[in-house]
Amino acid sequence: MKGEKQVTMKNGRSALSGTCSVCGTKMFKIGGGSGGSKAKPAAKKAVAKSKGKSKSKSRR
C-alpha cells in the first residue's frame, strides 16, 4: 500500500487508508496500524470433531 494514512473510524477503531502499489485501487484496512485499538482479539473457537456417521440424513 502506498500513500497510506492512518484514520480513526466513527466507532473509535483505527484503520489504514491508501492505494494499492500494484494496480492503484483504493484500499481500506480496518485495524491497520498501531492505533491502540481497545477491541479484544477474536477468541479461537474449538472445533468439535464428531465420531461416527451423521444421523441427520433422512431416508425416503
DSSP file (Angstrom, degrees, kcal/mol; ACC not computed):
  #  RESIDUE AA STRUCTURE BP1 BP2  ACC     N-H-->O    O-->H-N    N-H-->O    O-->H-N    TCO  KAPPA ALPHA  PHI   PSI    X-CA   Y-CA   Z-CA
    1    1 A M              0   0    0      0, 0.0     2,-0.3     0, 0.0     3,-0.3   0.000 360.0 360.0 360.0 133.5    0.0    0.0    0.0
    2    2 A K  E     +A   19   0A   0     17,-3.1    17,-2.4     1,-0.2     3,-0.1  -0.876 360.0  26.0-119.5 156.4    1.4    3.4   -0.9
    3    3 A G  E    S+     0   0A   0     -2,-0.3    -1,-0.2    15,-0.2     2,-0.1   0.826  83.8 180.0  65.0  31.8    0.2    6.8    0.3
    4    4 A E  E     -     0   0A   0     -3,-0.3     2,-0.4    14,-0.1    14,-0.2  -0.364  11.3-172.6 -72.3 145.4   -1.1    5.2    3.4
    5    5 A K  E     -A   17   0A   0     12,-2.6    12,-2.4    -3,-0.1     2,-0.4  -0.998  22.1-128.1-138.7 130.3   -2.8    7.3    6.0
    6    6 A Q  E     +A   16   0A   0     -2,-0.4     2,-0.3    10,-0.2    10,-0.2  -0.669  34.1 179.0 -81.5 130.3   -4.0    6.3    9.5
    7    7 A V  E     -A   15   0A   0      8,-2.7     8,-2.3    -2,-0.4     2,-0.5  -0.873  25.2-133.5-127.0 159.6   -7.6    7.2   10.2
    8    8 A T  E     -A   14   0A   0     -2,-0.3     6,-0.2     6,-0.2     5,-0.1  -0.974  23.8-138.6-115.6 126.3  -10.0    6.7   13.1
    9    9 A M    >   -     0   0    0      4,-2.9     3,-1.9    -2,-0.5     6,-0.0  -0.223  31.3 -97.2 -76.7 171.4  -13.5    5.4   12.3
   10   10 A K  T 3  S+     0   0    0      1,-0.3    -1,-0.1     2,-0.1    -2,-0.0   0.810 124.2  55.7 -59.3 -31.8  -16.6    6.7   13.9
   11   11 A N  T 3  S-     0   0    0      2,-0.1    -1,-0.3     1,-0.0     3,-0.1   0.430 121.0-106.2 -84.5   2.6  -16.6    3.8   16.4
   12   12 A G  S <  S+     0   0    0     -3,-1.9    26,-0.1     1,-0.3     2,-0.1   0.321  76.7 131.2  95.1  -7.8  -13.1    4.7   17.6
   13   13 A R        -     0   0    0     24,-0.1    -4,-2.9     1,-0.1    -1,-0.3  -0.461  55.6-118.9 -78.5 152.7  -11.2    1.8   15.9
   14   14 A S  E     +A    8   0A   0     -6,-0.2    17,-2.7    -2,-0.1     2,-0.3  -0.554  34.7 171.6 -90.2 156.5   -8.1    2.6   13.8
   15   15 A A  E     -AB   7  30A   0     -8,-2.3    -8,-2.7    15,-0.2     2,-0.4  -0.970  27.3-123.9-154.6 163.8   -7.7    1.9   10.1
   16   16 A L  E     -AB   6  29A   0     13,-2.5    13,-2.8    -2,-0.3     2,-0.4  -0.946  20.5-168.5-115.3 138.6   -5.4    2.5    7.2
   17   17 A S  E     +AB   5  28A   0    -12,-2.4   -12,-2.6    -2,-0.4     2,-0.3  -0.983  31.2 106.5-125.8 137.2   -6.4    4.2    4.0
   18   18 A G  E     - B   0  27A   0      9,-2.1     9,-3.3    -2,-0.4     2,-0.3  -0.931  58.4 -75.0-176.8-161.4   -4.3    4.3    0.8
   19   19 A T  E     -AB   2  26A   0    -17,-2.4   -17,-3.1    -2,-0.3     7,-0.2  -0.927  44.0-101.0-125.4 150.1   -3.8    2.9   -2.7
   20   20 A C     >  -     0   0    0      5,-2.7     4,-1.2    -2,-0.3     6,-0.0  -0.470  22.8-144.5 -67.7 133.1   -2.5   -0.4   -4.0
   21   21 A S  T  4 S+     0   0    0     -2,-0.2    -1,-0.1     1,-0.1   -18,-0.0   0.654  96.2  44.4 -75.0 -13.9    1.1   -0.1   -5.1
   22   22 A V  T  4 S+     0   0    0      3,-0.1    -1,-0.1     0, 0.0    -2,-0.0   0.901 132.1   9.3 -93.4 -52.9    0.5   -2.6   -8.0
   23   23 A C  T  4 S-     0   0    0      2,-0.1    -2,-0.1     0, 0.0     0, 0.0   0.575  90.8-120.3-112.2 -11.3   -2.9   -1.6   -9.5
   24   24 A G     <  +     0   0    0     -4,-1.2     2,-0.1     1,-0.3    -3,-0.1   0.568  57.3 150.7  85.3   8.9   -3.7    1.8   -8.0
   25   25 A T        -     0   0    0      1,-0.1    -5,-2.7    -6,-0.1    -1,-0.3  -0.474  53.9-103.2 -74.2 145.0   -7.0    0.7   -6.4
   26   26 A K  E     -B   19   0A   0     -7,-0.2     2,-0.3    -2,-0.1    -7,-0.3  -0.462  41.7-163.0 -67.2 138.9   -8.2    2.4   -3.2
   27   27 A M  E     -B   18   0A   0     -9,-3.3    -9,-2.1    -2,-0.1     2,-0.3  -0.934  16.1-173.4-126.8 149.5   -7.7    0.3   -0.2
   28   28 A F  E     -B   17   0A   0     -2,-0.3     2,-0.6   -11,-0.2   -11,-0.2  -0.932   6.2-170.0-142.7 115.1   -9.1    0.5    3.4
   29   29 A K  E >   -B   16   0A   0    -13,-2.8   -13,-2.5    -2,-0.3     3,-1.3  -0.920  14.3-144.6-114.6 112.8   -7.8   -1.9    6.1
   30   30 A I  E 3  S+B   15   0A   0     -2,-0.6   -15,-0.2     1,-0.2     3,-0.1  -0.544  86.0  16.6 -74.8 135.8   -9.7   -2.0    9.3
   31   31 A G  T 3  S+     0   0    0    -17,-2.7    -1,-0.2     1,-0.3   -16,-0.2   0.528  92.6 145.6  81.3   6.4   -7.4   -2.5   12.4
   32   32 A G    <   +     0   0    0     -3,-1.3     3,-0.3   -18,-0.2    -1,-0.3  -0.399  45.2  17.0 -76.6 154.5   -4.4   -1.5   10.5
   33   33 A G  S    S-     0   0    0      1,-0.2     2,-0.4    -3,-0.1     3,-0.1  -0.198 101.1 -67.6  81.1-174.5   -1.5    0.4   12.1
   34   34 A S        +     0   0    0      1,-0.1    -1,-0.2     2,-0.1    -2,-0.1  -0.545  69.7 145.8-114.3  65.2   -0.8    0.8   15.7
   35   35 A G        -     0   0    0     -2,-0.4    -1,-0.1    -3,-0.3    -2,-0.1   0.381  67.8-110.3 -84.1   4.0   -3.7    3.0   16.7
   36   36 A G        -     0   0    0      1,-0.1    -2,-0.1    -3,-0.1    -3,-0.0   0.936  42.1-159.2  69.0  46.0   -4.1    1.5   20.2
   37   37 A S        -     0   0    0      1,-0.1    -1,-0.1    -6,-0.1   -24,-0.1  -0.333  13.8-153.3 -61.0 135.9   -7.3   -0.3   19.4
   38   38 A K        +     0   0    0    -26,-0.1     2,-0.1     2,-0.1    -1,-0.1   0.453  59.8 112.8 -90.6  -2.1   -9.3   -1.1   22.6
   39   39 A A  S    S-     0   0    0      1,-0.1     3,-0.1     3,-0.0    -2,-0.0  -0.464  70.5-119.9 -73.4 142.0  -11.1   -4.1   20.9
   40   40 A K        -     0   0    0     -2,-0.1     3,-0.1     1,-0.1    -1,-0.1  -0.544  33.5-101.6 -78.6 146.5  -10.2   -7.5   22.2
   41   41 A P        -     0   0    0      0, 0.0    -1,-0.1     0, 0.0     2,-0.1  -0.353  48.2 -90.6 -65.6 150.2   -8.7  -10.0   19.8
   42   42 A A        -     0   0    0      1,-0.1     2,-0.2    -3,-0.1    -3,-0.0  -0.373  43.0-121.5 -63.5 134.5  -11.1  -12.6   18.4
   43   43 A A        -     0   0    0     -3,-0.1     2,-0.4    -2,-0.1    -1,-0.1  -0.542  23.3-116.3 -78.4 142.6  -11.1  -15.8   20.5
   44   44 A K        -     0   0    0     -2,-0.2     2,-0.4     1,-0.0    -1,-0.1  -0.661  27.6-141.0 -80.4 129.0  -10.2  -19.0   18.8
   45   45 A K        -     0   0    0     -2,-0.4     2,-0.4     1,-0.0    -1,-0.0  -0.740  13.0-124.9 -92.3 136.5  -13.2  -21.4   18.8
   46   46 A A        -     0   0    0     -2,-0.4     2,-0.6     1,-0.0    -1,-0.0  -0.635  20.8-136.7 -78.5 134.1  -12.5  -25.1   19.4
   47   47 A V        -     0   0    0     -2,-0.4     2,-0.4     2,-0.0    -1,-0.0  -0.830  13.8-142.0 -95.5 119.9  -13.9  -27.3   16.6
   48   48 A A        -     0   0    0     -2,-0.6     2,-0.5     1,-0.0    -2,-0.0  -0.681  10.6-144.8 -83.6 128.7  -15.6  -30.4   17.9
   49   49 A K        -     0   0    0     -2,-0.4     2,-0.3     1,-0.0    -1,-0.0  -0.810  13.4-136.4 -93.8 129.5  -15.0  -33.5   15.8
   50   50 A S        -     0   0    0     -2,-0.5     2,-0.4     2,-0.1     4,-0.1  -0.643  11.8-137.3 -86.9 142.4  -17.9  -35.8   15.6
   51   51 A K        -     0   0    0     -2,-0.3     2,-0.1     2,-0.1    -1,-0.0  -0.823  64.9  -2.0 -98.3 135.0  -17.3  -39.5   15.9
   52   52 A G  S    S-     0   0    0     -2,-0.4     2,-0.2     2,-0.0    -2,-0.1  -0.330 104.6 -30.8  85.5-168.6  -19.1  -41.9   13.6
   53   53 A K        -     0   0    0      1,-0.1     2,-0.3    -2,-0.1    -2,-0.1  -0.537  65.1-102.9 -88.8 152.7  -21.6  -41.1   10.9
   54   54 A S        -     0   0    0     -2,-0.2     3,-0.4     1,-0.1    -1,-0.1  -0.546  22.1-159.1 -73.2 135.5  -24.0  -38.2   10.9
   55   55 A K  S    S+     0   0    0     -2,-0.3    -1,-0.1     1,-0.2    -2,-0.0   0.284  72.4  91.6 -97.8   9.2  -27.6  -39.2   11.8
   56   56 A S        +     0   0    0      2,-0.1     2,-0.3     0, 0.0    -1,-0.2   0.538  59.5 103.2 -83.7  -5.1  -29.2  -36.2   10.2
   57   57 A K        -     0   0    0     -3,-0.4     2,-0.4     1,-0.0     0, 0.0  -0.601  62.7-147.5 -77.8 135.2  -29.7  -37.8    6.8
   58   58 A S        -     0   0    0     -2,-0.3     2,-0.3     2,-0.0    -2,-0.1  -0.828   4.6-138.5-105.1 143.1  -33.2  -38.9    6.1
   59   59 A R              0   0    0     -2,-0.4     0, 0.0     1,-0.1     0, 0.0  -0.762 360.0 360.0 -98.7 145.0  -34.2  -42.0    4.1
   60   60 A R              0   0    0     -2,-0.3    -1,-0.1     0, 0.0    -2,-0.0   0.355 360.0 360.0-118.1 360.0  -37.0  -41.9    1.6
